[in-house]
Amino acid sequence: MTTDREVLKLLEEVTDPEIPVLNVVEMGIVRSVSVGVHGDVEVTITPTYSGCPAMRTIEEDIAEVLQEHGVSDFRVKTLLSPPWTTDWLTDGAREKLRQTGIAPPEGRSADKNLLMGKVRAIACPRCGSEQTTMVSQFGSTACKSLYKCDVCMEPFDYFKCI
């Protein structure tokens, strides 16, 4: 019989289609896994935002991984409340973002100043300088802003704190 922990480990194979260096477990998209007494599996997921275009692909990828590992009786359930927050990113996910040139979210979602556009120093993930400038509120995806480092001159995405 498969355990919750074993299923969760399998789901680490499912990457985010928009940020493929991260898997859906370390992103906090997978909210819970429950294995029933008869081996049926329920995976509960929450989108990073309600209109996230990647969620259908993520559901299909979860189904594919489970089937590849012999889990045939499963259900993927979407839960919208409470909404996903960058607080759910693991420390490992934040470091992976940084290593791939995406500045991870700084602060916590409870800091509403972040939502009001309050200017803050975002460290460049390449050189570490806090002398950076926001170029656009939106970067390569809606959940990122585009910044430029004033020291190394490299552009980079900042994963917004939501």
Secondary structure, DSSP 8 states (H G I E B T S, - for coil): ---HHHHHHHHTT-B-SSSTTSBTTTTT-EEEEEE-TTS-EEEEE--SSTT-TTHHHHHHHHHHHHHHTT--SEEEEE--SS---GGGS-HHHHHHHHHTTEE---S-TT-GGGTTT-------TTT--S-EEEEES--SSTTEEEEEETTT--EEEEE---
